[in-house]
Amino acid sequence: MNAKLLLERLAALIHQGVRDDATAHSLQAIHVQILGYLARANRYSDFSIAIAEYFGITRGTVSQSLALLERRGMLQRQADPRHGRRVHLELTAAGRAVVESGWAQQLECVLVKQGVDEAHLAKLLGVLLSGLQHHNQQRPFGICHDCAHFIRAVEGSRCGLTGEPLGAEQTSRICREWETPE
């Protein structure tokens, strides 16, 4: 099979998995995707505008989705003590349970079972993703510790863009401010 067909089929299977997860929890696919995103987002990315940018959806759709997920007890809002009006979105135990039982876990099991070189696969997919994001003029997003702004120092990691210290748990998460290292 050629690569384009394989990618199309993988995308269809992943999308079906997301829809199945959504149905199992009486949600829509975007709700499950938002929960999955928030499970992997760092403190620069766990708010509504970042969700809209990441998925390419309207702020209204995000607002309605967040309200539903909050009513269902799957997420909660936390004020940011450093940034005035900014509100962070955090998964509750119920929200984490949806993510931990979902399609991404199935994918992880298959990768392990098949003995896939995940680092090599990630590199290839990263090149493809970066090219598509650039072509479509979308913000790249990426993992904090792979960012051009990431600074590892003896006293701890910090963001070179904001100057703020980064806890270890933040550096392995998705960041909205991510930029390709030179």
N, C-alpha and C positions, 0 to 999 in steps of 0.2 A: 504494500500500500504506500501511496505517496504521503509526504508529511502534511500537506494541506488537508487531505481526507482524514488522516489520523487525528489531527487537531480538531477538525469539525466534529468527528465522532466523539472524541473525549469531551469537548464542550457540551455536546448534546447529553452525554451520560451524566456529567456533573450537574447540568441544569435540571435533569430529571431527578437526580438525587436531592437537590435543593427543594424542588417541588414536592417530593415525597416527604421530606423532613417537615416542610411547611404544613402539608395536609395532616401529618401525624400530630401536630401541635395546634391545629385549627388556626394557622397563620397563612399569610401570603409569602411567596418566595422572597420578596424584598425584605420582609421582616427577619427571616432566617439569615439572609445575607448581612443585614445590619448587625445582628447579634454576633455573627462570625467575625465581622470587621472589628466590632468593639472589643471582642476577646483578644484581638491581636494589635490594637491601636495603643500608641503611647500617649503621654499627656499633652502632646502638641497636636494630637489627631483625634481625640475622643470627644468631639463636639459636633453639632449638627452641620455646620458648613463644610467640614471635612468629609462627612458622610455624603453630602450632596456632590461634592467634587469627585470623590472616590468612585461613586457609582454612576455619575453623570445624570443625576435625577434632580428634580426641582426641590427647592427648600420646603415647599408646601407638602410634597410627598413625604419628605423626611420628617417634617413636623407632625403630620398625621400618624406616621408609622411609629415615631417615638412615643407619642401620646398613647397609642394602643399598647405598645410594649410596656410602658410604665403602668397603665391600668391593669395589665395582665401580671404585674409583679415580676417582670423579666429584666427590668433595668431601673436605675434610680439616678437622679441628678444630684451632683455635688458641686457646690460653689467653689471656685478656685480662690484661695486666700491671697495669692500673689497677683492676680489679674482681674480685680474688680468684678466686672459683669460676666466674665467667662464662666460657663457651667460645663463641668465634665460629666460624661455619661458613663456609668459603671454597671456592669452586669450584676444581677443578683444571683443567688444560687440557682433559681429557676431558669434564668437566662443562660448560665453556664451549662446547665444540664442539657438544654436544647443543643448547644454547640458541641458538647462532649459526646453526644450520642449520634451525631449527624454524619453527613456524607464525607466530610474531611477525615474522619476517623477511619472510614472504609478505605479511602484512598491511601492513608498511611499504612494500613494493614497490607494492602496489595503491594505497595512499594517495598515493604520489609519482606514479605513472602517471596516476591520475585527477585529479591537481591539487587534492586536498582541502585546504581551509584547516584545517590541523591544530589551530591555536590555537582557532579557533571551535568545531570539533568537540569538542576537549578540554573547553572550557568547558561546552558543553551536556551532555556525558556526565558531567562532574564534578558538575553540579547533580543529575542523576539518581542517580548513585552516592551522593552525600551523603544524599539523601532516603531511599534504600533502606537505607543503613547506619543512619541514625537510626531509621527505622521498625522495623528488625530488632534494634535495640539492640546494634549491633556497633561495635567500635573503628574509627575512621575510616581510619587509615593515610593517608599522602599523601607528596608530595615535600617533602623537607626545606626547600628554599628558598622554598616557598609556605606555610610554617607560621607560626602566631602567635608561636612561640618563636624564630624565626630572627632573628638580629641580624647585619646587615652593618655592618662598621666598617672604618676606614682600615687598622688593623693586621690585619684578616682577619675572616672570619665566625666566629660562635660560636653555640652553643645557649643561649638564654635560660633554658631549663629546667634544664640541667645546669651551665651556665657554661663548658663545655668548648669549646676551639677546634675549628673544623670545616674540614677540608681541602676544597678545591674539589670533589674527586671524591665526597665524602660528601654535599654539598648538593644534588646532582641525583638522589639515590637515595630509595627508599621508607623512611619512618621510622614506627616504631610509636608514637612519642610525639607525632605530628603532631596539631595542633589547628587548626581553622578560624580564619583571621585575622578580626579584628573589622572 
